[in-house]
Amino acid sequence: MQRKPGRGVAIVGAGMSKFGAFPGLATRDLFVEAFRELLASVDKGFDARDIEALYIGNFSSDLFEGQAHTAPIMADWVGLTPRPATRVEDACASSGVAFREGLIAIASGLYDIVLVGGIEKMTDLPTARVTDTLATAADVTYETPAGFTFPGLYASMATAYLHAYGATSEAFLKVGLKNHENGALNPKAQFGQRIADIIEARKASAAKKGKPIPTWADELAFLNDERANPVIAWPLRLYDCSPISDGAAALLLVSEELARRFTDAPLYVIGSGQASDGATHDRPTLTGIPAAQRAAQLAYAMAGVTPADIQPAEVHDCFTIAEIMATEDLGFFAPGEGWRAAIEGRTARTGDRPINTSGGLKSKGHPVGASGAGQVVEIWKQLRGEAGARQLPGEPCLGLTHNVGGTGQTCVVHIFERR
Amino acid sequence: MSEKPFTGTAFYAFLKEHKLMGARCPTCGAIYAPPRPFCPACFNAELEWVELSGAGRLASYSIIVIAPTAMIEAGYGREHPYCSGVVELAEGPCISAQILGVDVAHPETIAIGTPVKVAFIERGEGEAQKTFLGFEVVP
């Protein structure tokens, strides 16, 4: 039986901090930054004291900043105690799932106005400890003892994909190039640079230091250069991996009947799907993510739309291969065709199937617990025509977010409509 | 063949005895490696231990250059990358393991489908000694 929410839910406000590396700023500081932007985003204004509950996605402040029990701290720092504040942890899908919990809470009739947030502060730790912390999202009994890191797990999916479909790793490079192009147009992105900008910066840096000035024939030559783009976990290189990031995002959800009290341009949440799965090795396929396929089917069925109806989609490109698999798992391309679509530019802003106009996790940044909510912020902007230089033409009205935890132990998909 | 519970601790205790053990569902015949206490195929909760042949083939792999702390302590890292992979066992299930006997300097020479057999990797000393699951390429 296809279930629907007990009543409709809409987004009427959205904000995010800049994503990046911010020494001296804790998750609560970043959350305040996101909350301030959310307050300013509510067209008709509102009294924040009307918020009745908070759902906060946060993967591992425990290990990243030595702070557990973060949800009440966020509530406190924006003046919202004693309202219930619940932390949601599903690895990198934490705030995508927090969003769904907020949706369920309003749909149940228990609350009318809910704040959903996502937070993560990753850059205080050295890279090896960040790697260790991220690896706790895998199976520490049966996956990490094999030496697998997160890049390693996605890399093993990449080798399986390349083998199964005769794909080339040029497709991965194209995804990175494209997401850097988009991120350069997003003032909130960690990397506001295209690959071409990075090449020029490298040359300028070498010239300044009096070193030989490196030359690359083009961007692909740069990305194929082991010194410029070293292997992290073969076949994935540095520019195939999302960065280590700090950031926060915040969304204001209300019951559908209240939406127009806040804005004349709400986003209605018309589809929601979530699924779980076991360890990476324990799945029928390594060339796609079964939980993503299922979450997508559930969300499409609830929304009564098909993949062809979706215009902007923010997908979980923690690694370039992950974006290619996502475009197949979501039904935008047939299995084994996503890599070709990437090479042909179909997923660029100017393509027929724009993916990650925000720059994606790759370029916008991946503060893991904030990423899912951050994706919704981009859809909010695109569907309201507020995405600035990266705005898609044609007034898109159906957007989708795809947020993956681990290598697909959790996946959550949402579909949004501007009416 | 054993009264041990279907835990990770038991799996690694068997590995220390150089036995690769899985769980078998007597009701539907499904085999699980790693072992699990509950059969998701038929919802039977009474499984039994089964020793696996240790034969398999490489289903996927990666050469890991940026290593986690535990592997750095084992001597791996930027200058000494290693291979981790998923192995499809002859009995059917797939499992994660370190892959030995491959040319990590030339990852493109490693072929998915390569036959492998179980290897037992000993790390640490004394109390901290632990046996890790590996597979090596069958010559």
Interface residues (C-beta under 8 A of the other chain):
Chain A: T127 A128 R129 T131 D132 A135 T141 Y142 E143 T144 P145 A146 G147 F148 T149 P151 G152 L153 A155 S156 M157 A158 T159 A160 H163 P230 V231 I232 A233 W234 P235 L236 A279 T280 H281 D282 L286
Chain B: G8 F11 P34 A59 S60 Y61 S62 I63 I64 V65 I66 A67 P68 T69 A70 M71 I72 Y76 P81 Y82 S84 G85 V86 P93 C94 I95 S96 A97 Q98 P107 I112 F132 L133
